[in-house]
Amino acid sequence: MDEPTWRKASTSQADPQSSCVEVRFSAGRAAVRDSKNTAGGTLAFPPGAWLAFLAARR
């Protein structure tokens, strides 16, 4: 099975130097990392917390 891929916002794709995070979904969790420091670690959120975050950002 393929490893889930990291994705970042389409608005960040045009400027690779922009401040952005990347997200990937695996094993029922959303993992988030800094797109400029991909080796710097990740934060993992259960589905409910991730959905609450998205709802708050809208």
N, CA, C, O and CB atoms as a CASP TS submission, in Angstrom:
PFRMAT TS
TARGET T0000
AUTHOR 0000-0000-0000
METHOD Language model
MODEL 1
PARENT N/A
ATOM      1  N   MET     1       0.834  -1.178   0.000  1.00  0.00           N
ATOM      2  CA  MET     1       0.000   0.000   0.000  1.00  0.00           C
ATOM      3  C   MET     1       0.883   1.247   0.000  1.00  0.00           C
ATOM      4  O   MET     1       1.897   1.294   0.696  1.00  0.00           O
ATOM      5  CB  MET     1      -0.951  -0.005   1.212  1.00  0.00           C
ATOM      6  N   ASP     2       0.501   2.241  -0.770  1.00  0.00           N
ATOM      7  CA  ASP     2       1.289   3.466  -0.874  1.00  0.00           C
ATOM      8  C   ASP     2       1.186   4.312   0.384  1.00  0.00           C
ATOM      9  O   ASP     2       0.152   4.339   1.051  1.00  0.00           O
ATOM     10  CB  ASP     2       0.843   4.275  -2.076  1.00  0.00           C
ATOM     11  N   GLU     3       2.264   4.996   0.693  1.00  0.00           N
ATOM     12  CA  GLU     3       2.306   5.943   1.802  1.00  0.00           C
ATOM     13  C   GLU     3       1.429   7.145   1.458  1.00  0.00           C
ATOM     14  O   GLU     3       1.494   7.636   0.331  1.00  0.00           O
ATOM     15  CB  GLU     3       3.770   6.390   2.104  1.00  0.00           C
ATOM     16  N   PRO     4       0.608   7.637   2.394  1.00  0.00           N
ATOM     17  CA  PRO     4      -0.197   8.834   2.104  1.00  0.00           C
ATOM     18  C   PRO     4       0.705  10.013   1.741  1.00  0.00           C
ATOM     19  O   PRO     4       1.788  10.179   2.302  1.00  0.00           O
ATOM     20  CB  PRO     4      -1.089   9.200   3.318  1.00  0.00           C
ATOM     21  N   THR     5       0.250  10.811   0.814  1.00  0.00           N
ATOM     22  CA  THR     5       1.055  11.944   0.372  1.00  0.00           C
ATOM     23  C   THR     5       0.718  13.197   1.185  1.00  0.00           C
ATOM     24  O   THR     5      -0.407  13.366   1.654  1.00  0.00           O
ATOM     25  CB  THR     5       0.834  12.204  -1.129  1.00  0.00           C
ATOM     26  N   TRP     6       1.694  14.050   1.337  1.00  0.00           N
ATOM     27  CA  TRP     6       1.505  15.339   1.991  1.00  0.00           C
ATOM     28  C   TRP     6       0.903  16.302   0.987  1.00  0.00           C
ATOM     29  O   TRP     6       1.290  16.311  -0.182  1.00  0.00           O
ATOM     30  CB  TRP     6       2.845  15.889   2.560  1.00  0.00           C
ATOM     31  N   ARG     7      -0.044  17.116   1.440  1.00  0.00           N
ATOM     32  CA  ARG     7      -0.678  18.110   0.571  1.00  0.00           C
ATOM     33  C   ARG     7      -0.636  19.459   1.261  1.00  0.00           C
ATOM     34  O   ARG     7      -0.708  19.545   2.487  1.00  0.00           O
ATOM     35  CB  ARG     7      -2.143  17.712   0.228  1.00  0.00           C
ATOM     36  N   LYS     8      -0.520  20.505   0.470  1.00  0.00           N
ATOM     37  CA  LYS     8      -0.661  21.843   1.033  1.00  0.00           C
ATOM     38  C   LYS     8      -1.664  22.629   0.215  1.00  0.00           C
ATOM     39  O   LYS     8      -2.021  22.237  -0.896  1.00  0.00           O
ATOM     40  CB  LYS     8       0.698  22.576   1.077  1.00  0.00           C
ATOM     41  N   ALA     9      -2.109  23.721   0.762  1.00  0.00           N
ATOM     42  CA  ALA     9      -3.169  24.505   0.133  1.00  0.00           C
ATOM     43  C   ALA     9      -2.768  24.919  -1.278  1.00  0.00           C
ATOM     44  O   ALA     9      -1.615  25.262  -1.539  1.00  0.00           O
ATOM     45  CB  ALA     9      -3.494  25.744   0.978  1.00  0.00           C
ATOM     46  N   SER    10      -3.732  24.879  -2.170  1.00  0.00           N
ATOM     47  CA  SER    10      -3.454  25.253  -3.556  1.00  0.00           C
ATOM     48  C   SER    10      -3.007  26.704  -3.652  1.00  0.00           C
ATOM     49  O   SER    10      -2.273  27.054  -4.577  1.00  0.00           O
ATOM     50  CB  SER    10      -4.689  25.026  -4.429  1.00  0.00           C
ATOM     51  N   THR    11      -3.424  27.551  -2.731  1.00  0.00           N
ATOM     52  CA  THR    11      -2.997  28.959  -2.755  1.00  0.00           C
ATOM     53  C   THR    11      -1.527  29.099  -2.404  1.00  0.00           C
ATOM     54  O   THR    11      -0.927  30.135  -2.692  1.00  0.00           O
ATOM     55  CB  THR    11      -3.838  29.790  -1.786  1.00  0.00           C
ATOM     56  N   SER    12      -0.934  28.092  -1.795  1.00  0.00           N
ATOM     57  CA  SER    12       0.480  28.135  -1.436  1.00  0.00           C
ATOM     58  C   SER    12       1.380  27.588  -2.525  1.00  0.00           C
ATOM     59  O   SER    12       2.592  27.800  -2.484  1.00  0.00           O
ATOM     60  CB  SER    12       0.709  27.369  -0.170  1.00  0.00           C
ATOM     61  N   GLN    13       0.819  26.894  -3.491  1.00  0.00           N
ATOM     62  CA  GLN    13       1.618  26.253  -4.531  1.00  0.00           C
ATOM     63  C   GLN    13       2.401  27.251  -5.385  1.00  0.00           C
ATOM     64  O   GLN    13       3.496  26.941  -5.854  1.00  0.00           O
ATOM     65  CB  GLN    13       0.724  25.426  -5.418  1.00  0.00           C
ATOM     66  N   ALA    14       1.847  28.442  -5.586  1.00  0.00           N
ATOM     67  CA  ALA    14       2.493  29.418  -6.469  1.00  0.00           C
ATOM     68  C   ALA    14       3.763  30.002  -5.860  1.00  0.00           C
ATOM     69  O   ALA    14       4.675  30.381  -6.594  1.00  0.00           O
ATOM     70  CB  ALA    14       1.526  30.539  -6.797  1.00  0.00           C
ATOM     71  N   ASP    15       3.839  30.080  -4.544  1.00  0.00           N
ATOM     72  CA  ASP    15       4.994  30.681  -3.876  1.00  0.00           C
ATOM     73  C   ASP    15       5.605  29.672  -2.914  1.00  0.00           C
ATOM     74  O   ASP    15       5.126  29.532  -1.789  1.00  0.00           O
ATOM     75  CB  ASP    15       4.590  31.978  -3.123  1.00  0.00           C
ATOM     76  N   PRO    16       6.652  28.967  -3.331  1.00  0.00           N
ATOM     77  CA  PRO    16       7.245  27.942  -2.479  1.00  0.00           C
ATOM     78  C   PRO    16       7.864  28.500  -1.198  1.00  0.00           C
ATOM     79  O   PRO    16       8.141  27.734  -0.275  1.00  0.00           O
ATOM     80  CB  PRO    16       8.289  27.193  -3.250  1.00  0.00           C
ATOM     81  N   GLN    17       8.084  29.786  -1.121  1.00  0.00           N
ATOM     82  CA  GLN    17       8.658  30.405   0.073  1.00  0.00           C
ATOM     83  C   GLN    17       7.602  30.870   1.068  1.00  0.00           C
ATOM     84  O   GLN    17       7.939  31.378   2.137  1.00  0.00           O
ATOM     85  CB  GLN    17       9.519  31.574  -0.323  1.00  0.00           C
ATOM     86  N   SER    18       6.328  30.699   0.726  1.00  0.00           N
ATOM     87  CA  SER    18       5.271  31.161   1.620  1.00  0.00           C
ATOM     88  C   SER    18       5.201  30.286   2.870  1.00  0.00           C
ATOM     89  O   SER    18       5.591  29.118   2.855  1.00  0.00           O
ATOM     90  CB  SER    18       3.917  31.163   0.894  1.00  0.00           C
ATOM     91  N   SER    19       4.703  30.869   3.935  1.00  0.00           N
ATOM     92  CA  SER    19       4.506  30.124   5.173  1.00  0.00           C
ATOM     93  C   SER    19       3.276  29.244   5.015  1.00  0.00           C
ATOM     94  O   SER    19       2.185  29.731   4.717  1.00  0.00           O
ATOM     95  CB  SER    19       4.356  31.082   6.396  1.00  0.00           C
ATOM     96  N   CYS    20       3.456  27.979   5.211  1.00  0.00           N
ATOM     97  CA  CYS    20       2.344  27.070   4.987  1.00  0.00           C
ATOM     98  C   CYS    20       2.582  25.787   5.766  1.00  0.00           C
ATOM     99  O   CYS    20       3.712  25.458   6.127  1.00  0.00           O
ATOM    100  CB  CYS    20       2.164  26.773   3.481  1.00  0.00           C
ATOM    101  N   VAL    21       1.510  25.082   6.013  1.00  0.00           N
ATOM    102  CA  VAL    21       1.612  23.748   6.578  1.00  0.00           C
ATOM    103  C   VAL    21       1.135  22.742   5.541  1.00  0.00           C
ATOM    104  O   VAL    21       0.419  23.081   4.598  1.00  0.00           O
ATOM    105  CB  VAL    21       0.790  23.629   7.891  1.00  0.00           C
ATOM    106  N   GLU    22       1.544  21.521   5.737  1.00  0.00           N
ATOM    107  CA  GLU    22       1.108  20.426   4.882  1.00  0.00           C
ATOM    108  C   GLU    22       0.311  19.454   5.746  1.00  0.00           C
ATOM    109  O   GLU    22       0.532  19.358   6.953  1.00  0.00           O
ATOM    110  CB  GLU    22       2.327  19.714   4.190  1.00  0.00           C
ATOM    111  N   VAL    23      -0.597  18.751   5.131  1.00  0.00           N
ATOM    112  CA  VAL    23      -1.427  17.789   5.854  1.00  0.00           C
ATOM    113  C   VAL    23      -1.492  16.487   5.079  1.00  0.00           C
ATOM    114  O   VAL    23      -1.445  16.478   3.849  1.00  0.00           O
ATOM    115  CB  VAL    23      -2.847  18.348   6.091  1.00  0.00           C
ATOM    116  N   ARG    24      -1.599  15.395   5.805  1.00  0.00           N
ATOM    117  CA  ARG    24      -1.869  14.100   5.189  1.00  0.00           C
ATOM    118  C   ARG    24      -2.768  13.314   6.134  1.00  0.00           C
ATOM    119  O   ARG    24      -2.784  13.546   7.343  1.00  0.00           O
ATOM    120  CB  ARG    24      -0.540  13.317   4.882  1.00  0.00           C
ATOM    121  N   PHE    25      -3.498  12.399   5.567  1.00  0.00           N
ATOM    122  CA  PHE    25      -4.450  11.604   6.333  1.00  0.00           C
ATOM    123  C   PHE    25      -4.026  10.152   6.299  1.00  0.00           C
ATOM    124  O   PHE    25      -3.794   9.579   5.234  1.00  0.00           O
ATOM    125  CB  PHE    25      -5.885  11.767   5.785  1.00  0.00           C
ATOM    126  N   SER    26      -3.928   9.567   7.483  1.00  0.00           N
ATOM    127  CA  SER    26      -3.504   8.180   7.590  1.00  0.00           C
ATOM    128  C   SER    26      -4.021   7.602   8.905  1.00  0.00           C
ATOM    129  O   SER    26      -3.982   8.262   9.943  1.00  0.00           O
ATOM    130  CB  SER    26      -1.956   8.063   7.502  1.00  0.00           C
ATOM    131  N   ALA    27      -4.497   6.388   8.850  1.00  0.00           N
ATOM    132  CA  ALA    27      -4.956   5.669  10.048  1.00  0.00           C
ATOM    133  C   ALA    27      -5.973   6.476  10.848  1.00  0.00           C
ATOM    134  O   ALA    27      -5.964   6.451  12.079  1.00  0.00           O
ATOM    135  CB  ALA    27      -3.769   5.320  10.937  1.00  0.00           C
ATOM    136  N   GLY    28      -6.849   7.192  10.145  1.00  0.00           N
ATOM    137  CA  GLY    28      -7.896   7.943  10.819  1.00  0.00           C
ATOM    138  C   GLY    28      -7.449   9.224  11.484  1.00  0.00           C
ATOM    139  O   GLY    28      -8.213   9.810  12.252  1.00  0.00           O
ATOM    140  N   ARG    29      -6.265   9.668  11.223  1.00  0.00           N
ATOM    141  CA  ARG    29      -5.736  10.898  11.823  1.00  0.00           C
ATOM    142  C   ARG    29      -5.272  11.860  10.733  1.00  0.00           C
ATOM    143  O   ARG    29      -4.919  11.463   9.623  1.00  0.00           O
ATOM    144  CB  ARG    29      -4.569  10.579  12.788  1.00  0.00           C
ATOM    145  N   ALA    30      -5.288  13.138  11.096  1.00  0.00           N
ATOM    146  CA  ALA    30      -4.709  14.162  10.230  1.00  0.00           C
ATOM    147  C   ALA    30      -3.355  14.532  10.821  1.00  0.00           C
ATOM    148  O   ALA    30      -3.267  14.927  11.984  1.00  0.00           O
ATOM    149  CB  ALA    30      -5.651  15.427  10.099  1.00  0.00           C
ATOM    150  N   ALA    31      -2.315  14.406  10.030  1.00  0.00           N
ATOM    151  CA  ALA    31      -0.972  14.803  10.458  1.00  0.00           C
ATOM    152  C   ALA    31      -0.643  16.126   9.771  1.00  0.00           C
ATOM    153  O   ALA    31      -0.929  16.317   8.589  1.00  0.00           O
ATOM    154  CB  ALA    31       0.103  13.694  10.114  1.00  0.00           C
ATOM    155  N   VAL    32      -0.035  17.035  10.537  1.00  0.00           N
ATOM    156  CA  VAL    32       0.281  18.371  10.039  1.00  0.00           C
ATOM    157  C   VAL    32       1.757  18.641  10.289  1.00  0.00           C
ATOM    158  O   VAL    32       2.291  18.306  11.347  1.00  0.00           O
ATOM    159  CB  VAL    32      -0.611  19.459  10.720  1.00  0.00           C
ATOM    160  N   ARG    33       2.418  19.258   9.292  1.00  0.00           N
ATOM    161  CA  ARG    33       3.828  19.628   9.460  1.00  0.00           C
ATOM    162  C   ARG    33       4.098  20.965   8.767  1.00  0.00           C
ATOM    163  O   ARG    33       3.310  21.416   7.935  1.00  0.00           O
ATOM    164  CB  ARG    33       4.764  18.520   8.890  1.00  0.00           C
ATOM    165  N   ASP    34       5.199  21.575   9.115  1.00  0.00           N
ATOM    166  CA  ASP    34       5.650  22.829   8.511  1.00  0.00           C
ATOM    167  C   ASP    34       6.225  22.511   7.136  1.00  0.00           C
ATOM    168  O   ASP    34       7.114  21.668   7.017  1.00  0.00           O
ATOM    169  CB  ASP    34       6.713  23.555   9.416  1.00  0.00           C
ATOM    170  N   SER    35       5.729  23.175   6.101  1.00  0.00           N
ATOM    171  CA  SER    35       6.196  22.871   4.744  1.00  0.00           C
ATOM    172  C   SER    35       7.647  23.298   4.499  1.00  0.00           C
ATOM    173  O   SER    35       8.294  22.780   3.589  1.00  0.00           O
ATOM    174  CB  SER    35       5.297  23.548   3.733  1.00  0.00           C
ATOM    175  N   LYS    36       8.159  24.229   5.296  1.00  0.00           N
ATOM    176  CA  LYS    36       9.553  24.651   5.128  1.00  0.00           C
ATOM    177  C   LYS    36      10.527  23.812   5.945  1.00  0.00           C
ATOM    178  O   LYS    36      11.732  23.835   5.694  1.00  0.00           O
ATOM    179  CB  LYS    36       9.699  26.102   5.512  1.00  0.00           C
ATOM    180  N   ASN    37      10.005  23.068   6.926  1.00  0.00           N
ATOM    181  CA  ASN    37      10.850  22.252   7.786  1.00  0.00           C
ATOM    182  C   ASN    37      10.206  20.874   7.910  1.00  0.00           C
ATOM    183  O   ASN    37       9.709  20.508   8.975  1.00  0.00           O
ATOM    184  CB  ASN    37      11.046  22.916   9.192  1.00  0.00           C
ATOM    185  N   THR    38      10.218  20.129   6.837  1.00  0.00           N
ATOM    186  CA  THR    38       9.504  18.860   6.796  1.00  0.00           C
ATOM    187  C   THR    38      10.098  17.801   7.726  1.00  0.00           C
ATOM    188  O   THR    38       9.415  16.832   8.056  1.00  0.00           O
ATOM    189  CB  THR    38       9.490  18.339   5.391  1.00  0.00           C
ATOM    190  N   ALA    39      11.339  17.961   8.152  1.00  0.00           N
ATOM    191  CA  ALA    39      11.957  17.017   9.078  1.00  0.00           C
ATOM    192  C   ALA    39      11.755  17.438  10.532  1.00  0.00           C
ATOM    193  O   ALA    39      12.225  16.760  11.446  1.00  0.00           O
ATOM    194  CB  ALA    39      13.444  16.887   8.778  1.00  0.00           C
ATOM    195  N   GLY    40      11.068  18.538  10.747  1.00  0.00           N
ATOM    196  CA  GLY    40      10.927  19.089  12.087  1.00  0.00           C
ATOM    197  C   GLY    40       9.851  18.472  12.953  1.00  0.00           C
ATOM    198  O   GLY    40       9.611  18.953  14.060  1.00  0.00           O
ATOM    199  N   GLY    41       9.199  17.430  12.490  1.00  0.00           N
ATOM    200  CA  GLY    41       8.182  16.776  13.298  1.00  0.00           C
ATOM    201  C   GLY    41       6.781  17.080  12.797  1.00  0.00           C
ATOM    202  O   GLY    41       6.582  17.932  11.931  1.00  0.00           O
ATOM    203  N   THR    42       5.821  16.371  13.355  1.00  0.00           N
ATOM    204  CA  THR    42       4.433  16.534  12.953  1.00  0.00           C
ATOM    205  C   THR    42       3.535  16.595  14.184  1.00  0.00           C
ATOM    206  O   THR    42       3.912  16.176  15.278  1.00  0.00           O
ATOM    207  CB  THR    42       3.998  15.388  12.023  1.00  0.00           C
ATOM    208  N   LEU    43       2.353  17.123  13.969  1.00  0.00           N
ATOM    209  CA  LEU    43       1.287  17.079  14.960  1.00  0.00           C
ATOM    210  C   LEU    43       0.195  16.189  14.386  1.00  0.00           C
ATOM    211  O   LEU    43      -0.124  16.291  13.201  1.00  0.00           O
ATOM    212  CB  LEU    43       0.742  18.523  15.309  1.00  0.00           C
ATOM    213  N   ALA    44      -0.378  15.323  15.205  1.00  0.00           N
ATOM    214  CA  ALA    44      -1.434  14.432  14.735  1.00  0.00           C
ATOM    215  C   ALA    44      -2.729  14.743  15.482  1.00  0.00           C
ATOM    216  O   ALA    44      -2.725  14.938  16.697  1.00  0.00           O
ATOM    217  CB  ALA    44      -1.031  12.942  14.928  1.00  0.00           C
ATOM    218  N   PHE    45      -3.822  14.786  14.750  1.00  0.00           N
ATOM    219  CA  PHE    45      -5.123  15.114  15.318  1.00  0.00           C
ATOM    220  C   PHE    45      -6.127  14.022  15.003  1.00  0.00           C
ATOM    221  O   PHE    45      -6.175  13.529  13.876  1.00  0.00           O
ATOM    222  CB  PHE    45      -5.620  16.462  14.792  1.00  0.00           C
ATOM    223  N   PRO    46      -6.944  13.632  16.003  1.00  0.00           N
ATOM    224  CA  PRO    46      -8.027  12.691  15.704  1.00  0.00           C
ATOM    225  C   PRO    46      -9.080  13.371  14.845  1.00  0.00           C
ATOM    226  O   PRO    46      -9.125  14.600  14.802  1.00  0.00           O
ATOM    227  CB  PRO    46      -8.663  12.149  17.005  1.00  0.00           C
ATOM    228  N   PRO    47      -9.921  12.618  14.166  1.00  0.00           N
ATOM    229  CA  PRO    47     -10.887  13.197  13.224  1.00  0.00           C
ATOM    230  C   PRO    47     -11.743  14.320  13.813  1.00  0.00           C
ATOM    231  O   PRO    47     -11.930  15.345  13.158  1.00  0.00           O
ATOM    232  CB  PRO    47     -11.788  12.117  12.714  1.00  0.00           C
ATOM    233  N   GLY    48     -12.261  14.157  15.019  1.00  0.00           N
ATOM    234  CA  GLY    48     -13.118  15.182  15.610  1.00  0.00           C
ATOM    235  C   GLY    48     -12.398  16.498  15.807  1.00  0.00           C
ATOM    236  O   GLY    48     -12.961  17.560  15.541  1.00  0.00           O
ATOM    237  N   ALA    49     -11.169  16.443  16.265  1.00  0.00           N
ATOM    238  CA  ALA    49     -10.385  17.666  16.474  1.00  0.00           C
ATOM    239  C   ALA    49     -10.060  18.340  15.144  1.00  0.00           C
ATOM    240  O   ALA    49     -10.102  19.566  15.043  1.00  0.00           O
ATOM    241  CB  ALA    49      -9.086  17.350  17.235  1.00  0.00           C
ATOM    242  N   TRP    50      -9.737  17.545  14.126  1.00  0.00           N
ATOM    243  CA  TRP    50      -9.428  18.108  12.810  1.00  0.00           C
ATOM    244  C   TRP    50     -10.649  18.789  12.203  1.00  0.00           C
ATOM    245  O   TRP    50     -10.548  19.886  11.654  1.00  0.00           O
ATOM    246  CB  TRP    50      -8.915  17.014  11.869  1.00  0.00           C
ATOM    247  N   LEU    51     -11.803  18.133  12.305  1.00  0.00           N
ATOM    248  CA  LEU    51     -13.032  18.729  11.766  1.00  0.00           C
ATOM    249  C   LEU    51     -13.411  19.999  12.517  1.00  0.00           C
ATOM    250  O   LEU    51     -13.897  20.950  11.904  1.00  0.00           O
ATOM    251  CB  LEU    51     -14.186  17.724  11.833  1.00  0.00           C
ATOM    252  N   ALA    52     -13.200  20.036  13.825  1.00  0.00           N
ATOM    253  CA  ALA    52     -13.471  21.245  14.606  1.00  0.00           C
ATOM    254  C   ALA    52     -12.543  22.380  14.179  1.00  0.00           C
ATOM    255  O   ALA    52     -12.972  23.530  14.087  1.00  0.00           O
ATOM    256  CB  ALA    52     -13.309  20.963  16.115  1.00  0.00           C
ATOM    257  N   PHE    53     -11.285  22.065  13.921  1.00  0.00           N
ATOM    258  CA  PHE    53     -10.339  23.075  13.442  1.00  0.00           C
ATOM    259  C   PHE    53     -10.792  23.653  12.108  1.00  0.00           C
ATOM    260  O   PHE    53     -10.813  24.870  11.926  1.00  0.00           O
ATOM    261  CB  PHE    53      -8.934  22.475  13.305  1.00  0.00           C
ATOM    262  N   LEU    54     -11.153  22.778  11.181  1.00  0.00           N
ATOM    263  CA  LEU    54     -11.609  23.244   9.873  1.00  0.00           C
ATOM    264  C   LEU    54     -12.867  24.114   9.984  1.00  0.00           C
ATOM    265  O   LEU    54     -12.987  25.133   9.304  1.00  0.00           O
ATOM    266  CB  LEU    54     -11.881  22.050   8.958  1.00  0.00           C
ATOM    267  N   ALA    55     -13.784  23.710  10.832  1.00  0.00           N
ATOM    268  CA  ALA    55     -15.016  24.486  11.015  1.00  0.00           C
ATOM    269  C   ALA    55     -14.716  25.867  11.588  1.00  0.00           C
ATOM    270  O   ALA    55     -15.365  26.845  11.216  1.00  0.00           O
ATOM    271  CB  ALA    55     -15.990  23.736  11.937  1.00  0.00           C
ATOM    272  N   ALA    56     -13.753  25.954  12.477  1.00  0.00           N
ATOM    273  CA  ALA    56     -13.390  27.240  13.092  1.00  0.00           C
ATOM    274  C   ALA    56     -12.699  28.170  12.095  1.00  0.00           C
ATOM    275  O   ALA    56     -12.781  29.392  12.224  1.00  0.00           O
ATOM    276  CB  ALA    56     -12.479  27.009  14.301  1.00  0.00           C
ATOM    277  N   ARG    57     -12.023  27.597  11.109  1.00  0.00           N
ATOM    278  CA  ARG    57     -11.287  28.401  10.119  1.00  0.00           C
ATOM    279  C   ARG    57     -12.181  28.957   9.041  1.00  0.00           C
ATOM    280  O   ARG    57     -11.739  29.822   8.284  1.00  0.00           O
ATOM    281  CB  ARG    57     -10.200  27.578   9.483  1.00  0.00           C
ATOM    282  N   ARG    58     -13.412  28.509   8.928  1.00  0.00           N
ATOM    283  CA  ARG    58     -14.318  28.959   7.866  1.00  0.00           C
ATOM    284  C   ARG    58     -15.055  30.189   8.269  1.00  0.00           C
ATOM    285  O   ARG    58     -15.861  30.707   7.496  1.00  0.00           O
ATOM    286  CB  ARG    58     -15.302  27.881   7.501  1.00  0.00           C
TER
END
